[in-house]
Amino acid sequence: MTRTARPGERSRAASTAQPSEYAGLVSRVAALALDVLILTVADVLGTVLVLAGWRTVLGPPPTPVTALVAAASAIAPATYFTVAWWVSGQSLGQLLLGIRVTDDAGRSPRLPRALARAVVGLALAPEWLVGMVGVLIDSRRRAWHDRLLRTTVRYR
């Protein structure tokens, strides 16, 4: 006969349960929110500093300069995520929350996989977010893009 835990006492099963090594939905979405905040602040500051600095020193910026700043703003998110995942497996948001992206061997994704993950995520953002539902039902907490690109998000 199995004994039930008394009030204030943890059951044996609860005390031996191990936390998952795979990052859950809340950790992943919170890291993404931090990354969006970081990218937004960096974009606004960079754009304002370049264009306001140009205007202050040289007058109104010519169209090519404005276009170059706009292009840099457009490619900054893909560059940020690609380099972060390739170099360390972590964006700044993921670093703050203690999670990292790995390939099937447990390493940081190589450049092509990191680039594909960033481009797919940014180009198909609504699908990326809907695909996060997979985190709730997959034993390794993989979203659809993790399955597609053979990546996993783990706690460090």
N, C-alpha and C positions, 0 to 999 in steps of 0.2 A: 504494500500500500504506500502511495506517495504522500509525503507530508507537505502541507501547504505552508507557505511562509507566514509568520505572524506579522501583525502590523509593525511597520518600521524595520522589518527584516527582509533582506533581498533573498530571492529564491536562488538555489544553486545554479540553475540555468542562466539566470540574469547575471550572476557574478562571474561566470566563465565565458560569457558571450564576448567575442572579439569584435572590435569595430572593423568596418570594411576598409580595405586599402584603397578602394575606388571612390573617387569624389562623387558626392551626391549632387542633386539638382540645385539646392540652395547655395552650396559653395561655388558651383560653376556659374550660376546667374549672378551672384554677388561679385565674383571676380570680373565678370563681363561688365557689370555696372561700374565698377571701379576703373576698368580700362576705358570705358566710354567717357567717364569724367576726366581722366588723365588726357585722353586724346582731344577732348573738347577744349580743355584749358590750354593745352599746348598749341592747338590750332589757332585759337583766338589770340593768344599772346604772340605767336609767331607772325600771324597775319598783321596784327596791329603794329607790332614793332617794325616789321619790314616796311609796310606801306606808310606808316606815320613817320618813320625815320627818313624814308626817301623823300616824303613830302616836306619835311622840316629842312633837310639839307639841300635837296635839289629841285624842289617844286613838285608839281603833280607827277605821279609815276606814269610813264608811258604804257601803252596797252600791252606790249610784250612783258613788262615787269609784272603787271597785274595778272596776266595770263600765266606766267611762271609761278606766281604765288598760289593761284587757284589750282594749278596742276600739282604743286607740292602738297596742298591740302587734300587733294583727291587721292593721291597715292600714299599719303602718310599712314593711314590705318593698315593697309596691306603690308607696307614695309615694317611697321611696328610689330605686328603679330608674327610675320614671317621671320624676322630677325630674332625676336624673343624666343619663339618656339625652336628655331634651329640652333641657336647658341646655347640656351639653358633649359629649354622645355617649359619656360614660364614667362608669361607676360608680367608686368608689374602687379596687376590685380591678382593674378594667380600666386605670385610670390608673397603678397601680403596675406593671402588666405591659406598658404601652405599646400598648394596643389600644383601639379605639373603634368604636361602632356608627354606621353611616351609612345614609342612605336611598339610593335609586338614583342620586341626583344628587351623592352624596358629602358631604351635609350631615348634621348631627345630626338625628335624627328629630323631626318636629313632635309636638306634645303628643298628639294622638289616636293616632298610631302608637306613640309611646313608652309610653303608657298601655296600649294593646292588647298590646304585647310583654310588658310587666310582668305584666298580668293573665293572659294566656295561659300565660306561664312559671310563674307561681305556682299557678294553678288546675290546671294540667295538668303538674305537675313531673315525674312519671315519663315521660310522653310527650315532654316537652321534652328530657329526658336521652337517651331512646332516639332521638329525632330528631337528636341531635348526630352520629349515625353518618353523616348526610349530609355532614358536614364532611370525611369521609374520601374521599368519592367525587365531590363537586361541584367543578368547576374553579375556582369562586370561594369554595370552602370554606363554603358556606351550609348551615345546618341546616334542618330542615323549617319551623321557625317563621320563619327568615329568608326563605325562599321565599314563605311565606304572607303575611308582612307587608312584603315587598320591602325587606329590610334586609340589610346586609353588615357583617361585623366585620373591620376592617382594622388593620394595624399603623400606628401614627402616623408 
